């Protein structure tokens, strides 16, 4: 058995990343990373790093220093005898071994360093509290976060910003955080001290939220403390009462977005628990979801996009502004916190059901025709010159908020690094047209922050001139009890989340590590590299077999067919997943299993098919979405055969 590696000295001289299948460099599309690209390629001749148009999203690492190779998954991989692998026990409830953390940061250093502009780290950087015989302690949670923080610092050497956020397992008891200042905000302001700008430290201590200008003067990442929105947090009660931290958090967010609009800047929102609201899942208190959705809609000219973790499955969700009922808010904490495979299947089916209720294009017109800006005001040259079709299209566009689908906002949820299924990382590509020579965060970070004389002088959101309490008309009971944000100015152009422009997200590459195969190679290596006493004679060389590879790339994916990551592109994808296309306008490839590439590079456990059971005709896009939700570890056939 190979001993568990310690955090200290986690880089090995012999380690290298497994080369991935590369794509040819194209003018409109960058080459996926992970193919041994030298980190020096992203630096200018003068040695200073320029913007690359990529950033990393990493979520839910859940490191566990008690993990033991060869232990039983029934005992959280802490003891007993079982099949716990060297790099983790994929498909179990075990958390991640230190070996997986070390290997991941080695891979990041070799493949991403110098090729990304910032890191979004969305929480849960400590093990779950599942082992009654080995309960967590506060010191352990803090230590694990300190170690991961140091690994980011060691890899990137303070050359790019890293933006962390609280996960529901970064505190104890898990899921429960009282209003701030509290022991967690006071402690983590130092644990994440390298990542929280000096001017934001007071704000962080107050509530665990802060902003970071990841591209000075152009783009801020806003780190939300979703624990105050989380429906499972029994210590708080939503976002409607001004005495609740959720209320103050939403007011703080509104003020930040207003200030960014005034500065002509854009924002990315990041958090741990996503605003899930479908079927059995109600991730946020309803009062928080309502305000958040209103904020997204009113500041759609400012917000580029949002990313979350927590749920461990790869998917996206819409926030529909037509669902806003802001006058009489009522909290709802009845959402399920069940993360079983069956629960996730029900949730994905519920999402699909929501998408099937979205407006569908009129008969005879494709989604592409309806959503293409070039078709918006065209008369004579369009293929749909029939007056009735033109009227139907205008009616459809009115329903979805115009050709850019501005009725909706989108939140992306990345799968986890902990091998709930397979470990994952995501690299998102964004438009840097006109920003190629911009000063970066490392160039001018000290000159881009507002400084206050001391923490006591930092203005409080609820005491500011912009506070809703200063403008509340108590005589009008139907008026919201808070200040409703102003919509985009009439002169404002559509935001980067809706139209491909500077800072718009163009696509992402989803990486995964096939632990089934990797752990098998480690076991083979162990069996062939032992001396006569059974001791391993070359323990560190097994790390050479670990690497992330591309699961899919939205920029060239023949199923998703996404031009970019704007809301319009996701509306198109959701419509195809729901088969919300009249007169079967989808191609046969989208509605039939024939020729479906299930990506056989992944090892899947399939049961025997029942004799005489006719194969169902399925929507290929839905099948692919479902398969990718579980990182290819399971697909829809696995579950159907299990249920049968």
C-alpha positions in Angstrom: 0.0 0.0 0.0 1.2 3.5 -0.9 1.3 5.8 2.1 -0.9 8.9 2.0 1.1 11.9 1.0 1.4 14.9 3.3 0.4 18.4 2.3 3.9 19.7 2.8 6.2 19.1 -0.2 3.3 18.0 -2.4 5.1 18.6 -5.7 7.2 15.8 -7.1 10.1 16.3 -9.5 9.0 13.3 -11.6 5.3 14.3 -11.9 3.9 15.3 -15.3 0.5 15.9 -16.8 -0.8 13.4 -19.3 -1.1 15.1 -22.7 -4.6 15.5 -23.9 -6.0 15.2 -27.4 -5.2 18.7 -28.7 -7.3 20.8 -31.1 -5.7 22.9 -33.8 -5.3 26.5 -32.9 -7.9 28.5 -34.7 -8.3 32.3 -35.1 -11.7 32.3 -33.4 -11.1 29.5 -30.8 -8.3 29.0 -28.4 -6.7 25.6 -27.9 -7.9 23.6 -24.9 -5.4 23.5 -22.2 -4.0 20.3 -20.6 -1.7 19.4 -23.5 1.5 20.4 -21.9 1.3 24.0 -23.0 4.2 25.9 -21.5 3.2 28.5 -18.9 5.6 30.9 -20.5 3.5 31.2 -23.7 1.0 33.5 -22.0 3.7 36.0 -21.0 4.8 39.0 -23.0 8.4 39.5 -24.0 8.9 41.7 -20.9 7.9 38.9 -18.6 4.6 40.4 -17.4 1.6 38.3 -17.9 -1.1 39.6 -20.2 -4.7 38.6 -20.3 -5.3 35.2 -21.8 -9.1 35.3 -22.0 -9.6 32.3 -19.7 -10.3 31.6 -16.1 -10.6 28.6 -13.8 -13.6 27.5 -11.9 -12.9 24.9 -9.1 -15.5 23.8 -6.6 -16.1 21.3 -3.8 -12.7 19.8 -3.3 -13.6 18.3 0.1 -10.1 17.2 1.1 -10.0 14.5 3.8 -6.7 14.0 5.6 -8.1 10.8 7.3 -8.7 9.0 3.9 -6.9 5.7 3.7 -6.2 3.8 0.5 -7.7 0.3 0.7 -10.3 1.3 3.3 -14.0 0.6 3.0 -16.4 3.1 1.5 -18.9 2.0 4.1 -16.6 3.6 6.7 -16.1 6.9 4.7 -12.8 5.4 3.5 -11.4 5.9 7.0 -10.9 2.3 8.1 -11.8 -1.3 7.3 -10.9 -3.1 4.1 -12.3 -2.1 0.8 -11.6 -0.7 -2.6 -10.7 2.9 -1.8 -8.3 3.9 -4.5 -5.0 5.8 -4.3 -6.5 9.0 -5.8 -10.0 8.6 -4.4 -13.1 6.4 -4.4 -15.2 7.5 -7.3 -18.9 7.0 -7.1 -19.0 6.8 -3.3 -19.7 9.1 -0.4 -16.0 9.2 0.5 -14.3 12.6 0.4 -11.1 13.3 -1.5 -7.7 12.0 -0.4 -4.7 14.4 -0.1 -3.1 12.6 -3.0 -5.9 13.9 -5.3 -5.4 17.5 -4.0 -1.7 17.3 -4.6 -2.1 15.8 -8.1 -4.7 18.4 -9.0 -2.5 21.3 -8.1 0.5 19.7 -9.9 -1.7 19.5 -13.0 -2.9 23.0 -12.6 0.7 24.3 -12.3 1.8 22.4 -15.4 -1.2 23.2 -17.6 -3.0 26.3 -16.4 -0.3 28.5 -14.8 0.3 31.4 -17.2 -2.8 30.5 -19.2 -5.6 31.8 -17.0 -6.4 35.2 -15.7 -8.1 34.4 -12.4 -9.5 31.6 -10.3 -13.1 31.3 -8.9 -13.1 28.9 -5.9 -16.6 28.2 -4.8 -16.3 26.5 -1.5 -16.5 23.3 0.5 -12.8 22.9 1.1 -13.2 20.6 4.1 -14.5 17.1 4.5 -18.1 16.3 5.2 -19.1 15.5 8.8 -20.4 12.0 8.0 -18.2 9.9 10.3 -19.7 9.7 13.8 -16.5 8.0 15.1 -14.4 10.8 13.7 -16.3 14.1 14.1 -14.9 17.2 12.6 -13.4 20.0 14.6 -13.1 23.7 13.8 -9.3 23.5 13.7 -9.5 20.8 11.0 -11.8 22.9 8.8 -9.6 26.0 9.2 -6.4 23.9 8.5 -7.7 22.4 5.3 -8.7 25.8 4.0 -5.3 27.2 4.9 -3.6 24.4 3.1 -5.6 24.8 -0.1 -5.1 28.6 0.1 -1.3 28.0 0.3 -1.4 25.6 -2.7 -3.0 28.3 -4.8 -0.4 30.8 -3.6 2.4 28.4 -4.3 1.2 27.6 -7.8 0.4 31.2 -8.9 2.8 33.1 -6.8 0.3 36.0 -6.4 0.4 36.6 -10.1 -3.4 36.3 -10.5 -6.4 36.9 -8.2 -8.1 33.9 -6.5 -11.6 34.5 -5.3 -13.0 32.1 -2.6 -16.4 31.8 -1.1 -18.0 30.0 1.9 -19.3 26.5 1.4 -21.9 24.9 3.7 -19.2 22.5 4.9 -16.6 25.2 5.6 -18.4 25.9 8.9 -19.7 23.9 11.8 -22.2 22.7 12.4 -22.4 22.3 8.6 -25.2 24.4 6.9 -25.5 26.7 9.9 -24.0 30.2 10.0 -25.3 33.0 12.2 -25.3 36.6 11.3 -21.9 38.3 11.2 -19.5 39.3 12.5 -19.0 35.7 13.8 -16.2 33.4 14.5 -16.1 32.2 10.9 -15.9 35.6 9.2 -13.4 36.7 11.7 -11.2 33.7 11.2 -11.5 33.3 7.4 -10.6 37.0 6.8 -7.1 35.8 7.7 -7.3 32.3 6.2 -8.1 33.9 2.8 -6.1 37.1 3.6 -4.1 36.9 0.4 -7.3 36.9 -1.7 -9.5 39.5 0.1 -8.6 43.1 -0.9 -7.6 45.2 2.0 -10.6 47.6 1.5 -12.9 44.6 1.5 -11.8 43.1 4.8 -14.4 45.0 6.9 -17.2 44.0 4.6 -16.0 40.4 4.8 -15.9 40.3 8.6 -19.4 41.8 8.6 -21.0 39.1 6.5 -18.5 36.9 4.6 -19.0 38.7 1.3 -16.6 40.8 -0.8 -15.6 42.0 -4.3 -12.4 41.6 -6.1 -11.4 43.5 -9.3 -10.1 40.6 -11.3 -9.5 42.9 -14.2 -8.9 46.4 -12.7 -11.3 48.9 -13.9 -13.2 46.4 -16.1 -14.4 43.3 -14.3 -15.2 42.5 -10.6 -15.9 39.1 -9.2 -18.5 39.4 -6.4 -18.2 36.6 -3.8 -21.6 36.0 -2.3 -22.1 34.3 1.1 -24.9 32.0 0.0 -25.2 30.6 3.6 -27.5 33.6 4.3 -29.7 32.6 1.3 -29.5 28.8 1.9 -32.9 27.2 2.8 -31.2 24.7 5.1 -29.5 27.3 7.3 -31.7 27.3 10.4 -29.9 30.2 12.0 -31.3 32.8 9.5 -34.7 33.5 8.0 -34.5 34.7 4.4 -34.1 38.1 2.9 -37.3 39.9 3.7 -36.7 41.2 7.2 -34.2 44.1 7.5 -32.8 42.5 10.7 -31.8 39.4 8.8 -28.2 39.0 7.3 -29.8 37.9 4.0 -31.6 41.2 3.7 -28.4 43.2 4.3 -26.5 40.9 1.9 -29.0 41.7 -0.9 -28.8 45.4 -0.2 -25.0 45.2 -0.3 -25.1 43.4 -3.6 -27.5 46.0 -5.0 -25.2 48.8 -4.0 -22.1 47.0 -5.5 -23.9 46.5 -8.8 -25.0 50.1 -8.9 -21.5 51.3 -8.3 -20.2 49.1 -11.0 -22.7 50.5 -13.4 -21.6 54.0 -12.5 -18.0 53.0 -13.2 -18.9 51.3 -16.5 -17.6 48.0 -15.1 -19.0 44.5 -15.3 -19.5 41.7 -12.7 -19.3 38.0 -12.3 -21.3 36.6 -9.4 -20.0 33.5 -7.6 -21.3 31.5 -4.7 -21.5 28.0 -3.3 -25.2 27.0 -3.1 -26.9 27.7 -6.4 -30.3 29.3 -6.7 -31.9 26.0 -7.6 -35.7 26.1 -7.8 -37.1 23.1 -9.6 -39.1 20.0 -8.4 -37.7 18.8 -5.1 -34.9 21.3 -5.0 -35.3 24.7 -3.3 -31.8 25.8 -2.7 -32.5 29.3 -1.5 -35.2 30.8 0.7 -37.9 32.1 -1.7 -37.5 35.7 -0.5 -33.8 35.6 -1.4 -34.5 34.0 -4.8 -37.1 36.7 -5.6 -34.7 39.5 -4.8 -31.8 37.8 -6.6 -33.8 37.3 -9.7 -35.0 40.9 -9.7 -31.4 42.1 -9.2 -30.2 40.0 -12.1 -32.9 41.4 -14.4 -32.4 45.0 -13.4 -28.6 44.8 -13.7 -28.5 42.6 -16.8 -26.3 45.3 -18.4 -23.7 44.8 -15.6 -23.7 41.1 -14.9 -21.7 38.9 -17.2 -22.6 35.6 -15.6 -22.7 33.6 -12.4 -21.1 30.3 -11.3 -21.9 28.0 -8.4 -21.0 24.5 -7.0 -22.5 22.4 -4.1 -24.7 20.1 -6.1 -21.9 18.1 -7.7 -23.6 17.7 -11.0 -22.9 19.6 -14.2 -25.9 21.7 -15.3 -27.4 25.2 -15.6 -30.6 26.9 -14.5 -32.6 29.9 -15.5 -33.9 32.7 -13.4 -37.2 33.8 -15.0 -38.1 37.4 -14.4 -41.8 36.5 -15.0 -41.6 34.5 -11.7 -40.9 37.6 -9.7 -43.7 38.3 -7.2 -41.9 40.9 -5.1 -44.7 42.7 -3.3 -45.8 39.9 -0.9 -42.7 37.8 -0.3 -43.1 34.7 1.7 -40.2 32.5 2.9 -40.0 28.9 2.0 -37.6 26.6 3.7 -39.1 23.3 2.6 -36.6 22.5 -0.1 -35.0 19.1 -0.2 -31.3 18.7 0.7 -31.2 15.1 -0.6 -28.3 14.6 -3.0 -28.8 11.0 -3.9 -28.6 9.9 -7.5 -32.4 9.4 -7.6 -33.0 12.8 -6.2 -30.7 14.4 -8.8 -32.5 12.5 -11.5 -35.8 13.9 -10.3 -34.3 17.3 -10.2 -33.0 17.2 -13.7 -36.4 15.9 -14.9 -38.0 18.8 -13.1 -35.6 21.3 -14.8 -36.5 19.7 -18.2 -40.2 20.1 -17.3 -39.6 23.8 -16.6 -37.9 24.2 -19.9 -40.7 22.5 -21.8 -43.0 25.3 -20.4 -40.9 28.0 -21.9 -42.3 29.8 -25.0 -41.6 27.8 -28.2 -41.0 29.3 -31.6 -43.9 29.6 -34.0 -44.6 26.8 -36.4 -42.3 26.9 -39.4 -39.5 28.9 -37.7 -36.5 27.5 -36.0 -35.0 28.6 -32.7 -32.0 29.9 -34.6 -34.1 32.1 -36.9 -36.0 33.5 -34.0 -33.0 34.2 -31.8 -30.6 35.5 -34.5 -30.2 39.2 -34.1 -29.8 39.5 -37.9 -33.4 38.3 -38.3 -34.8 40.8 -35.8 -35.8 43.7 -38.2 -35.4 42.1 -41.6 -38.3 42.0 -44.0 -37.5 41.3 -47.7 -34.4 39.2 -47.3 -35.6 36.8 -44.6 -36.8 33.3 -45.5 -40.0 34.0 -43.5 -41.4 36.9 -45.5 -44.9 35.6 -44.8 -46.7 38.3 -42.8 -48.3 35.9 -40.4 -45.0 34.3 -39.6 -43.5 37.7 -39.0 -46.3 38.5 -36.5 -45.9 35.1 -34.8 -42.2 35.7 -34.4 -42.6 39.1 -32.9 -45.1 37.7 -30.5 -42.7 34.9 -29.5 -39.8 37.5 -29.0 -42.1 39.6 -26.8 -42.7 36.6 -24.6 -39.0 35.9 -24.1 -37.8 39.5 -23.8 -36.7 40.2 -27.4 -34.2 38.4 -29.6 -31.6 38.3 -26.8 -34.1 36.5 -24.4 -33.7 39.2 -21.8 -36.6 37.8 -19.8 -34.1 35.2 -18.4 -30.8 35.0 -16.6 -28.6 32.0 -16.4 -26.6 30.4 -13.5 -24.0 27.8 -14.3 -23.3 24.9 -11.8 -20.0 23.1 -12.2 -19.5 19.5 -11.0 -17.1 18.9 -8.1 -13.5 18.1 -7.6 -14.3 15.5 -4.9 -15.1 12.3 -6.8 -18.8 12.1 -6.2 -18.6 10.8 -9.8 -15.3 11.8 -11.4 -13.1 14.8 -10.3 -13.6 17.8 -12.5 -12.2 21.3 -13.3 -13.7 23.9 -15.7 -11.9 26.5 -17.7 -14.1 29.3 -19.1 -13.1 31.3 -22.1 -14.2 35.0 -22.4 -13.9 37.8 -25.0 -10.9 40.0 -24.4 -11.2 42.0 -27.6 -9.7 45.4 -26.9 -8.2 44.2 -23.6 -5.1 42.4 -24.9 -2.7 45.0 -23.5 -4.7 45.9 -20.4 -2.8 46.2 -17.1 -3.5 43.1 -15.1 -4.4 42.5 -11.4 -0.8 41.8 -10.6 0.3 45.1 -12.2 -1.8 47.6 -10.4 -3.7 45.7 -7.6 -2.5 48.2 -5.0 -3.8 51.2 -7.0 -7.3 50.0 -7.8 -8.8 49.6 -4.4 -10.6 52.3 -2.4 -8.9 52.8 1.0 -10.6 53.9 4.2 -8.8 55.4 7.1 -9.9 52.4 9.3 -12.5 49.7 9.4 -14.9 51.9 11.5 -15.1 54.4 8.6 -16.3 51.9 6.1 -19.9 52.9 5.0 -22.6 50.5 6.0 -25.1 49.6 3.2 -28.1 50.1 5.6 -26.8 53.5 6.6 -26.0 54.8 3.2 -27.9 57.5 1.3 -29.0 54.7 -1.1 -30.7 52.7 1.6 -34.3 51.5 0.9 -35.2 52.6 4.5 -34.6 56.2 3.4 -37.1 55.8 0.5 -39.8 53.5 1.9 -43.4 54.8 1.5 -45.1 53.2 4.5 -48.5 54.4 3.4 -48.5 52.3 0.2 -48.8 48.7 1.4 -48.3 47.3 -2.1 -45.0 49.0 -2.5 -42.0 46.7 -1.8 -40.3 47.3 1.6 -37.0 47.9 -0.1 -35.5 49.9 -2.9 -36.1 48.3 -6.3 -33.0 48.7 -8.5 -33.1 50.9 -11.6 -33.2 49.0 -14.9 -30.5 49.5 -17.5 -30.5 53.0 -18.9 -32.4 53.4 -22.1 -29.1 54.2 -23.8 -27.3 51.1 -22.5 -26.3 48.4 -24.9 -27.2 44.8 -24.1 -24.9 43.4 -21.5 -22.1 40.8 -22.1 -24.4 38.1 -20.8 -26.8 38.6 -23.7 -24.7 39.7 -26.7 -21.2 38.6 -27.7 -19.0 41.6 -26.8 -16.0 42.4 -24.6 -16.0 40.2 -21.5 -18.8 37.9 -22.8 -18.3 34.2 -22.1 -17.5 32.4 -25.3 -17.4 28.8 -24.1 -15.9 26.4 -21.6 -13.8 23.3 -21.5 -15.0 20.7 -19.0 -12.1 18.5 -17.7 -12.4 15.3 -15.8 -10.1 12.6 -14.4 -11.2 9.1 -15.0 -10.4 7.6 -11.6 -11.7 4.2 -12.5 -8.9 3.9 -15.1 -6.3 5.8 -13.1 -6.7 3.8 -9.9 -6.6 0.6 -12.0 -3.3 1.7 -13.4 -2.0 2.6 -9.9 -3.0 -0.9 -8.7 -1.2 -2.5 -11.6 1.9 -0.4 -10.9 1.8 -1.5 -7.3 1.6 -5.1 -8.2 4.6 -4.9 -10.5 6.9 -2.6 -8.4 7.2 -4.4 -5.2 10.2 -6.1 -3.7 10.1 -9.6 -2.1 8.7 -8.3 1.1 5.7 -6.6 -0.6 7.0 -3.1 0.0 6.6 -0.6 -2.9 10.0 0.3 -4.3 9.0 3.4 -6.3 6.0 5.0 -4.6 6.1 8.5 -6.1 6.1 7.4 -9.7 2.4 6.3 -9.5 1.6 10.0 -9.6 2.7 10.1 -13.2 -0.5 8.3 -14.3 -2.8 11.0 -13.0 -4.2 13.7 -15.3 -7.3 15.6 -16.4 -8.6 15.2 -19.9 -11.3 17.0 -21.9 -14.8 15.6 -21.4 -16.3 18.2 -23.8 -15.7 21.6 -25.1 -18.8 23.8 -25.8 -16.9 25.7 -28.6 -16.9 22.6 -30.9 -19.5 20.3 -29.4 -21.7 18.7 -32.1 -24.5 18.1 -29.6 -24.7 21.4 -27.7 -23.9 23.5 -30.7 -23.4 26.6 -28.7 -22.0 29.7 -30.4 -21.2 31.3 -27.0 -22.5 31.2 -23.4 -25.0 34.0 -23.7 -28.5 33.6 -22.4 -29.8 33.3 -25.9 -27.5 30.3 -26.5 -28.7 28.6 -23.3 -32.3 29.3 -24.2 -31.7 27.5 -27.5 -30.0 24.6 -25.7 -32.7 24.3 -23.1 -35.4 24.3 -25.8 -33.7 21.4 -27.5 -33.2 19.5 -24.3 -36.9 19.8 -23.6 -37.7 19.0 -27.2 -39.6 22.3 -27.2 -39.5 22.5 -31.0 -42.8 22.5 -33.0 -43.1 20.2 -36.0 -39.9 18.3 -35.0 -37.7 21.0 -36.4 -34.7 19.4 -34.7 -32.5 17.2 -36.9 -32.9 13.4 -36.6 -29.6 13.4 -34.7 -31.3 15.4 -31.9 -34.2 13.1 -31.4 -32.9 9.6 -32.0 -30.4 7.5 -30.2 -28.8 6.1 -33.4 -25.2 7.0 -33.6 -25.1 8.5 -30.1 -21.5 8.8 -29.0 -21.6 7.9 -25.3 -18.0 8.7 -25.0 -16.7 5.2 -24.4 -13.5 6.6 -22.9 -15.5 6.4 -19.6 -16.0 3.1 -17.8 -19.7 2.6 -17.2 -21.4 -0.2 -15.4 -24.4 -1.4 -17.4 -26.8 -4.1 -16.5 -28.3 -6.6 -18.9 -31.2 -5.4 -21.1 -34.5 -7.1 -20.6 -35.4 -9.4 -23.5 -38.3 -8.2 -25.6 -38.1 -4.6 -24.3 -38.2 -2.2 -27.1 -35.6 0.5 -27.1 -37.2 3.9 -26.5 -36.7 6.8 -28.9 -35.0 9.6 -27.0 -34.0 13.2 -27.5 -30.3 13.0 -28.1 -29.6 16.5 -26.6 -31.4 15.6 -23.4 -29.5 12.3 -23.2 -26.2 14.0 -23.6 -27.1 16.7 -21.0 -28.1 14.0 -18.5 -24.9 12.0 -19.2 -22.7 15.0 -18.7 -24.6 16.0 -15.5 -23.0 13.0 -13.9 -19.6 13.6 -15.6 -20.1 10.5 -17.7 -20.0 8.2 -14.7 -23.7 7.4 -15.1 -25.9 7.9 -18.1 -29.7 7.7 -18.5 -29.5 4.1 -19.6 -27.7 3.1 -16.4 -30.5 4.5 -14.3 -33.3 3.1 -16.5 -31.8 -0.4 -16.4 -31.3 -0.2 -12.6 -34.9 0.9 -12.2 -36.2 -1.9 -14.4 
